[in-house]
């Protein structure tokens, strides 16, 4: 959730040299509790270092994490969805029919967006997900007669043969999935790349951890904005649009300079 300017002032006071150690100890205890759902903690050099610090966890490969997506996010869109819907509809009008949805849960974007515009005939909407979530998605698609949807567990086998990539709040949880690197591995690159809910800021890249709920914890990347964009532009893509996602923010206890008041969305075209 986004934090207000008033709360930022309070945090600046608490992050002072006298109170910072006590604040971090309290935030660490809270992070590992149910009250820590959605919060972030720790500064690490790598996913392996973060995982060594975290308790054993299935990360996102846990069926309980699908509940909100099944019951809420398949049925409505949020403010941060509208830029994606705008460009996606235009990509479909331009003839795109093959879409890769990286971390698309049970098919939330497909189910929610189709209420607002027509999907093209012959659409192939392929979702890369962890096994527990992919299994629920397959059952839902079968029950709903959503023949356009398919699910795969591995990203590498799905990269090629797509007109569009969507990744909404997912790439930063994948250890080796910088878009520039993934696109370099493609024999045929997508014409449209839609990236949403990204933790971008003006500092150095780093790894932190998040309480994902239901007893699950996961490492995640935070990216330097300029470097992230230039890696994609270097492959011939043009940044056509960018937007803020104030519904998502990152406060990192003990490291206020690493915090992010709003996540970002980007649209690239080739």
C-alpha positions as CSV (number, residue, x, y, z in Angstrom):
1,X,0.0,0.0,0.0
2,X,1.1,3.6,-0.7
3,X,2.3,5.6,2.3
4,X,1.3,9.2,3.0
5,X,3.6,12.2,3.4
6,X,2.7,12.3,7.1
7,X,3.8,8.7,7.7
8,X,7.0,9.5,5.8
9,X,7.8,12.3,8.3
10,X,7.1,9.9,11.2
11,X,9.4,7.3,9.7
12,X,12.1,9.8,9.1
13,X,12.1,10.6,12.9
14,X,12.1,6.9,13.8
15,X,14.9,6.2,11.3
16,X,17.2,8.6,13.3
17,X,20.5,7.2,14.7
18,X,19.1,6.7,18.3
19,X,15.8,5.0,17.4
20,X,16.8,3.1,14.3
21,X,18.1,-0.1,16.0
22,X,15.0,-0.5,18.1
23,X,12.8,0.2,15.1
24,X,14.5,-2.5,13.1
25,X,14.2,-5.1,15.9
26,X,10.4,-4.3,16.1
27,X,10.0,-4.4,12.4
28,X,11.8,-7.7,12.1
29,X,9.4,-9.3,14.7
30,X,6.4,-7.8,12.9
31,X,7.7,-9.0,9.5
32,X,7.6,-12.7,10.6
33,X,4.1,-12.4,12.1
34,X,0.7,-12.3,10.5
35,X,0.6,-8.6,10.9
36,X,3.6,-8.4,8.6
37,X,1.7,-9.5,5.5
38,X,2.8,-7.5,2.5
39,X,5.7,-5.9,4.3
40,X,9.4,-6.0,3.3
41,X,12.6,-6.5,5.4
42,X,16.3,-6.8,4.9
43,X,19.0,-5.8,2.4
44,X,20.8,-8.6,0.6
45,X,23.2,-9.2,-2.2
46,X,21.5,-12.2,-3.8
47,X,18.4,-14.5,-3.6
48,X,20.5,-17.2,-2.1
49,X,21.7,-14.9,0.7
50,X,18.0,-13.8,1.3
51,X,16.8,-17.4,1.3
52,X,19.5,-18.4,3.8
53,X,18.1,-15.7,6.2
54,X,14.4,-16.6,5.6
55,X,12.6,-19.5,7.2
56,X,11.8,-22.5,5.0
57,X,8.9,-21.5,2.8
58,X,7.2,-22.6,-0.4
59,X,7.4,-18.9,-1.5
60,X,4.5,-18.5,-4.0
61,X,4.0,-22.2,-4.7
62,X,1.1,-22.4,-2.2
63,X,-2.5,-22.8,-3.1
64,X,-3.8,-20.6,-0.3
65,X,-2.2,-17.6,-2.1
66,X,-4.7,-18.0,-5.0
67,X,-7.8,-17.2,-2.9
68,X,-7.8,-13.4,-3.5
69,X,-7.1,-13.9,-7.2
70,X,-9.9,-16.4,-7.7
71,X,-12.5,-14.5,-5.6
72,X,-11.6,-10.8,-6.4
73,X,-9.1,-10.2,-9.1
74,X,-10.7,-12.3,-11.8
75,X,-13.9,-10.2,-11.4
76,X,-12.6,-6.6,-11.3
77,X,-9.9,-4.3,-12.6
78,X,-7.9,-1.8,-10.6
79,X,-6.6,1.7,-11.5
80,X,-3.2,0.2,-12.4
81,X,-4.8,-2.1,-14.9
82,X,-6.1,0.6,-17.2
83,X,-2.8,1.5,-18.9
84,X,-2.3,-2.2,-19.6
85,X,-5.8,-2.7,-21.0
86,X,-5.3,0.4,-23.2
87,X,-2.2,-0.9,-24.9
88,X,-3.3,-4.5,-24.9
89,X,-6.5,-3.7,-26.8
90,X,-4.4,-1.8,-29.4
91,X,-2.0,-4.7,-29.7
92,X,-4.9,-7.0,-30.4
93,X,-6.3,-4.5,-33.0
94,X,-2.8,-4.6,-34.6
95,X,-3.1,-8.4,-35.1
96,X,-1.5,-9.8,-32.0
97,X,-3.0,-13.1,-31.0
98,X,-0.2,-14.9,-29.0
99,X,0.3,-13.6,-25.4
100,X,2.6,-14.8,-22.7
101,X,1.5,-13.8,-19.2
102,X,4.4,-14.2,-16.8
103,X,3.1,-14.8,-13.3
104,X,-0.5,-14.3,-14.4
105,X,-1.9,-16.3,-11.5
106,X,-5.1,-18.2,-12.3
107,X,-5.7,-16.0,-15.4
108,X,-6.8,-12.8,-13.6
109,X,-6.0,-10.5,-16.5
110,X,-7.8,-12.7,-19.0
111,X,-11.0,-13.0,-17.0
112,X,-11.1,-9.4,-15.8
113,X,-10.1,-7.7,-19.0
114,X,-12.4,-9.6,-21.3
115,X,-15.3,-7.8,-19.7
116,X,-14.1,-4.5,-21.2
117,X,-13.1,-5.4,-24.8
118,X,-13.3,-8.3,-27.2
119,X,-10.5,-10.8,-27.3
120,X,-9.3,-11.8,-30.8
121,X,-10.3,-15.0,-32.5
122,X,-7.6,-17.6,-32.3
123,X,-6.2,-16.1,-29.1
124,X,-3.5,-18.0,-27.3
125,X,-3.1,-16.7,-23.7
126,X,-0.3,-18.7,-22.1
127,X,0.4,-18.2,-18.3
128,X,3.7,-19.1,-16.6
129,X,3.0,-19.9,-12.9
130,X,4.2,-22.0,-10.0
131,X,2.7,-25.6,-10.0
132,X,0.2,-25.0,-7.2
133,X,-1.4,-21.9,-8.8
134,X,-1.2,-23.3,-12.3
135,X,-3.2,-26.4,-11.2
136,X,-6.0,-24.1,-9.9
137,X,-5.9,-22.1,-13.1
138,X,-6.3,-25.2,-15.3
139,X,-9.3,-26.3,-13.3
140,X,-10.9,-22.8,-13.5
141,X,-10.2,-22.6,-17.3
142,X,-11.8,-26.0,-17.8
143,X,-14.9,-25.1,-15.8
144,X,-15.3,-21.7,-17.5
145,X,-14.7,-23.0,-21.0
146,X,-11.8,-20.7,-21.4
147,X,-10.1,-22.5,-24.2
148,X,-7.7,-19.6,-24.9
149,X,-5.9,-20.1,-21.6
150,X,-3.1,-22.5,-21.0
151,X,-0.6,-22.9,-18.2
152,X,3.1,-23.9,-18.0
153,X,5.3,-24.3,-15.0
154,X,8.6,-23.3,-16.6
155,X,9.4,-19.9,-18.1
156,X,12.2,-21.0,-20.4
157,X,9.9,-23.2,-22.5
158,X,7.4,-20.4,-23.0
159,X,9.6,-17.5,-24.1
160,X,9.4,-17.9,-27.9
161,X,6.5,-17.5,-30.3
162,X,4.7,-14.7,-28.6
163,X,3.4,-11.3,-29.9
164,X,2.9,-9.9,-26.4
165,X,4.5,-10.3,-23.0
166,X,2.7,-9.2,-19.8
167,X,4.3,-9.3,-16.4
168,X,2.3,-7.6,-13.7
169,X,4.0,-7.6,-10.3
170,X,5.9,-10.9,-11.0
171,X,9.3,-10.4,-12.6
172,X,11.0,-9.1,-9.5
173,X,10.2,-12.4,-7.6
174,X,12.1,-14.4,-10.2
175,X,15.8,-14.9,-9.6
176,X,17.1,-14.7,-13.1
177,X,14.4,-12.9,-15.1
178,X,15.5,-9.4,-16.0
179,X,13.5,-8.6,-19.1
180,X,16.6,-7.6,-21.1
181,X,18.1,-11.0,-20.5
182,X,14.9,-12.9,-21.2
183,X,14.4,-11.0,-24.5
184,X,18.0,-11.8,-25.6
185,X,17.2,-15.5,-25.2
186,X,14.3,-15.3,-27.7
187,X,14.8,-16.3,-31.3
188,X,11.7,-14.2,-32.2
189,X,11.0,-11.4,-29.7
190,X,7.5,-10.1,-28.8
191,X,6.4,-6.9,-30.5
192,X,4.8,-5.6,-27.3
193,X,6.1,-5.8,-23.7
194,X,3.8,-4.7,-20.9
195,X,5.4,-4.6,-17.4
196,X,3.3,-3.5,-14.4
197,X,3.8,-3.0,-10.7
198,X,7.6,-2.9,-10.8
199,X,9.8,-1.8,-7.9
200,X,11.9,0.8,-9.8
201,X,13.8,3.6,-8.1
202,X,16.9,5.8,-8.7
203,X,19.4,3.9,-6.5
204,X,21.4,0.8,-6.9
205,X,19.8,-2.7,-7.5
206,X,19.3,-4.8,-4.4
207,X,17.5,-7.8,-3.1
208,X,15.0,-7.7,-0.2
209,X,12.4,-10.1,1.1
210,X,8.6,-9.9,1.4
211,X,6.0,-11.5,3.7
212,X,3.6,-13.0,1.1
213,X,1.0,-14.2,3.6
214,X,-0.1,-17.7,4.6
215,X,3.3,-18.3,6.2
216,X,5.1,-17.7,2.9
217,X,8.2,-15.5,2.4
218,X,10.1,-14.7,-0.7
219,X,13.1,-12.8,-1.9
220,X,12.7,-10.1,-4.6
221,X,14.7,-7.7,-6.7
222,X,14.5,-3.9,-6.6
223,X,15.8,-2.3,-9.8
224,X,17.5,0.8,-10.8
225,X,15.0,2.5,-13.1
226,X,17.5,3.8,-15.8
227,X,19.4,0.6,-16.1
228,X,16.3,-1.5,-16.3
229,X,14.8,0.6,-19.1
230,X,18.1,0.9,-21.1
231,X,18.6,-2.9,-21.1
232,X,15.3,-3.3,-23.0
233,X,15.8,-0.2,-25.2
234,X,19.2,-1.6,-26.2
235,X,17.4,-4.5,-27.9
236,X,15.5,-2.2,-30.3
237,X,12.5,-1.5,-28.2
238,X,10.9,2.0,-27.7
239,X,9.5,3.0,-24.3
240,X,6.0,4.1,-25.4
241,X,4.4,4.8,-22.0
242,X,5.1,4.7,-18.3
243,X,2.9,5.3,-15.3
244,X,3.0,5.2,-11.5
245,X,1.3,2.6,-9.4
246,X,0.6,4.4,-6.1
247,X,-1.3,1.4,-4.8
248,X,2.1,-0.4,-4.4
249,X,5.0,1.0,-2.4
250,X,8.0,-0.4,-0.5
251,X,9.2,0.8,2.9
252,X,12.5,-0.8,3.9
253,X,13.0,-0.4,7.7
254,X,16.5,0.9,8.4
255,X,17.1,2.0,4.8
256,X,14.8,4.9,4.0
257,X,16.9,5.8,1.0
258,X,16.0,2.4,-0.5
259,X,12.3,2.8,-0.1
260,X,9.9,3.4,-3.0
261,X,6.8,5.6,-2.6
262,X,5.1,4.2,-5.8
263,X,5.8,1.2,-8.1
264,X,5.9,1.7,-11.9
265,X,4.4,0.4,-15.1
266,X,6.1,0.4,-18.5
267,X,5.1,-0.3,-22.1
268,X,7.7,-1.1,-24.8
269,X,7.0,-1.7,-28.5
270,X,9.3,-3.1,-31.1
